[in-house]
Amino acid sequence: MDYSNAVIFIILAFSLGLIMIMNRDRIPAQLRKGMAITAIFMILFAFYIIVYSFFTLGAS
């Protein structure tokens, strides 16, 4: 299977989380909560993709 899209999503999700943590003072208050919730869901989904890929590693 081709996991290139999953790897790109995982890198982008963790990068967004890191950027949100590093620049939390510069983000306007109106956007901060929504962006944080979006980043959390993306990171959780990235963890799900990582765990799922480990479980299906030997299946094919």
N, C-alpha and C positions, 0 to 999 in steps of 0.2 A: 504494500500500500504506500501511497505517497502522503507523507505527513508534513509536507512543506507549509501548507496553509495553517495547520495546527501550530507548528513551531513559530511561524510569524505572529499568529494571534497571541501565543503565550509570551513572546518577547514584548509585544506591544502592550499587553495587559500589565505586565510587571513594570514596564517603563512608565506607563501612565500612573501607576501607584507610586512609584519613586518620585516622579515629577510632582505629583500632588503633595507628597510629604515634604519635599525640599522647598517648594514654593507656596506653601499654605498661607503665608502672610501676604503675598502679592495677589492672590485670587480674591475677587470681590465677594462680599458676604452673601449676596443673592445667589451666586453660582456655586459656592463652596459645598453646600450640603448636597445638592443634586449631583455634582461631579464626584463627590466622595462616594455616594451610594452607587453610582454607575461604575466607578473604579472597583469598589468592593465586589459587585456582582461579576465584573469581568475577571477579576483575580480568582474568585471562587470557581468560575467556569473553567479558567485555565488550569487550576488544580484538578478539577474533574477530568479534563482532557488528559492530563499527565497520568493520573491514576488509571483511567480507562485504557490508555495506550500500554501501560505496563501489564494490565490484565489480558489484553488481546495480543501481546507480543508474540507468543508462540502459537497462536491459533491458526495462522495461515501457512 
